[in-house]
Structure formats: structure tokens, C-alpha cells
Amino acid sequence: MDIKKHFEKATEKFEFTTYNRYSRKMVLEFIPKNPNESYSMAFVKELSVLGKIASVKSITKQGLILLTFDILDNPTTSKIKFEDVELGNTLDK
């Protein structure tokens, strides 16, 4: 299955592994939006002690566009490329 379609059609949360800015693997959890609620948004949560949460702004051909806000409420966007995504928790492998 195509990774983009896996993210778009998800109905339950799942884990995936990608690289952080230091080229180290990190595990994230994707929580899809609730189809029964019109105001619901999908988001990504980092699985660590001080994990961050980011809203999924959009799912494009190349990857996920994430939206977070800093302490002064300034928006920050980041991108996770699908070529760097491995489905499941592959951190221990």
C-alpha cells in the first residue's frame, strides 16, 4: 500500500519511524481526525518523555506538512518526507 494513502485513509492511530534533524531515528504516532466531528484535526505525537505534538496541516504527494506554535504563538511549519518514513516502531531493529 502507498504510504500517502495509508495516512489519508487511517481510521486508527499508528506508529511510524522517521529521522530527526540530527539524522537519528525517532518514533512518532499519527492520530487521524475523527470523521464524525467536523472540527477534528489529525495530529502527530512524538513518543518520548518530553514528546511534542503537531497538527497535520496537509498531506501532500511528498509528505506531511505539520503546524506547531511556539511560546509566543508564532506558527512554525515542518515537513516529514514519505521517503524517510517507515511504518511501525523500527527504532529497536
C-alpha atoms as one frame of an Amber mdcrd trajectory, in Angstrom:
protein
   0.000   0.000   0.000   1.130   3.520  -0.764   2.264   5.398   2.345   0.309
   8.543   1.387  -2.922   6.546   1.127  -2.138   4.865   4.444  -2.035   8.290
   6.136  -5.109   9.612   4.292  -7.346   6.586   4.922  -6.270   5.871   8.518
  -9.096   5.377  10.990  -6.987   4.326  13.983  -3.760   5.677  15.393  -0.494
   4.028  14.357   3.241   4.450  14.915   5.871   5.283  12.332   9.592   5.950
  12.390  11.417   8.814  10.692  14.615  10.815  11.086  15.017  13.964  13.195
  17.181  16.948  12.255  20.272  15.152  13.594  19.679  12.111  11.328  18.679
   9.939  14.272  15.574   7.759  14.204  12.577   8.811  16.247   9.171   7.220
  16.686   6.018   9.241  16.090   2.362   8.388  16.500  -0.184   9.505  13.895
  -3.678  10.175  15.251  -6.197  10.647  12.409  -9.058  13.093  12.537 -12.411
  11.860  13.744 -14.778  11.572  10.742 -17.802  12.118  12.995 -16.659  15.583
  14.089 -16.339  18.479  11.650 -13.789  20.404  13.743 -11.446  17.453  14.347
  -7.834  17.586  13.093  -5.220  14.905  12.591  -2.028  15.285  14.596   1.371
  13.696  15.154   2.764  12.998  18.616   6.391  12.207  19.426   6.719   9.105
  21.594   9.249  10.225  24.184   9.270  11.580  27.718   9.002  15.209  26.581
   7.216  14.463  23.311   5.905  17.275  21.151   2.537  17.431  19.407   1.988
  18.934  15.959  -1.192  19.308  13.911  -1.212  17.889  10.402  -1.797  20.868
   8.120  -1.934  18.791   4.936  -0.928  15.504   3.346   0.867  16.103   0.044
   2.462  13.846  -2.553   5.877  14.271  -0.926   4.955  14.102   2.777   3.155
  15.515   5.788   3.088  19.253   6.450   2.972  19.858  10.216   1.935  23.005
  12.074   3.050  23.907  15.598   3.093  27.102  17.637   5.962  28.396  19.735
   5.691  30.035  23.148   4.740  33.398  21.568   2.007  31.817  19.376   4.063
  32.164  16.209   3.233  29.377  13.745   6.014  27.037  12.641   5.652  24.561
   9.790   7.759  21.498   9.142   7.680  18.621   6.701   8.138  14.869   7.043
   9.034  13.297   3.703   7.389   9.968   2.882  10.723   8.620   1.601  12.049
   8.857   5.197   9.010   7.140   6.788   8.993   3.516   7.942   5.665   2.211
   9.220   5.797   0.765  12.717   8.322   1.200  15.507  11.641   0.259  13.866
  13.782   2.007  16.459  14.911  -1.224  18.098  15.797  -3.032  14.864
